[in-house]
Amino acid sequence: MPVTGTETFKTRDASSYDSLTEQFDQFTERLSSPLAERMVELADISPSDHVLDVGTGTGVVALRVARKIGEGGMVCGIDLSQPMLATAAVKAKSLGGDPKIEFRCMDAERLEFEDSTFDRVVSQFALLHFPDP
């Protein structure tokens, strides 16, 4: 598949966070945690829900979703930045390495899931990173 201007934009945008992952995580946890909590509350997540977190970054929303779901539920956080996903995975592991949460490198405009995989979709600020929302 040829690389387009849109793909170049998304790759460049995602990689711009790579060297700042730790600082981004601290900033996000400090300033957007209340918004993440409220978003998860408004999403009305049930214990058995399967939830997709688009643009998960370091997992601020996905980790909160994981606390709401039960044994039958799961949350998957997707992002294009490998270092951000690695930080999210470390944070998940430090909370017990819950198998109901996973992080995957994936373009939100090219999802690699079957239709109807998720009951809910959440996203905090990812839309700002879409070249043509």
N, C-alpha and C positions, 0 to 999 in steps of 0.2 A: 504494500500500500504506500503510495507516494506521500511524503510529508508536505502538509499544507501550511499556509500562514497561521491558520488556527491552531494546528498541532504544535507548531514552533512556539506560538504565544503561550500555550498551556504548559509546555515543557519548560520554557524559560521562567514562567511565573512560579511553577511548583519548585523548581530548583533554586529560586531566589531565597527560599526559606531554609535550604539545606544547612548552611553554615550558621544559621541563627535559631536552630531548633530549640536549644535549651532556653534561650531568652524568650522565644515565642511562647513556649510552654508556661514559663513563669508569668508572663504578661497575660496570657489567656486565662490561666487558672485564677489569677488575682482579679482581673477585670470583667471577665465574661461568665464566671461561674454562676452568679445569680440568674443571668439570662438563660444559661443552659438548664438550670434547675426548673425554671418557669416553662421553658419549651418542652421539656420532658413531661412536666405536669399537664400542659395543654394537649400533648399528643395522646393522652388517655391510654397509655400502654397497659395492656393486660399481661398477666404472668406468662401466657403461652404465645405471645406475639413474637413474630420474626420482624426485626427492625433494621432498616438500612440507614446508616449515617453517612450522608454525602459530604465530602470534604472534611473528613474527620480530623485532620491535622494530628495533634497529639492525643486525641481521644477524649477531650473534655466532655462532649455530649455522650459518646458511646459508652463511656465508663459509668455515667449516671444512668443510662438506659439499662445497663447490665444489672444494676442494683434493683431495678423494677421488675425484671422478668424472672420467671421461675424455671423449673427444670425443663419444661417443654418449649421454652422460648429461646431466642438467640438474637444477638446483635452483630452486624457486620459493618465495620467502618472502612470506607474507601477513600483513597487520596492518591495523588500522583507523586507525592514526595516520600521517597523511601526513608530518609532520616526521621521524618515526622512519624511515619508508621512504626518505625523501630522504637521510638520513644513511647508511643501509645502502647505497644506490646510489652515493653518493660514495665510501664505503669500498671497494666492489667495483671502482669505476673506478680507484681508486688502486692496486689490485692487478693492474691490467692490463685492466680493463673486460671481463672474460671473458664472452662471449655465452652461456655455459652457466648463468648465474645471472640471475634476474630477481626484481623485487619488485613486488607488486601490493597495492593497497588492496582488502581483501575481508574479509567477515565469515566466520569459520570455520564458522559454523552455516548458511551459505548459499553453499557453494562453487560457483564458476562454471566448473567443469571437467567434462569427460566422465568417466563411470565408468572406472575402471582406468587413469587417466592416470599415477598414481604407483605406484612399486614400494615406497617407504618413506615414512613420515610421522614427523617428529620435532617435538618441541615442548618448550621449556624454560620452565616457569612460566606458560604461557598459561592453563592450566586454572583458575588462581586468578582470572582475569578473566571467567569465564563466570558469568552471574548464576544459572544453574540447571544446574550440570554433571551 
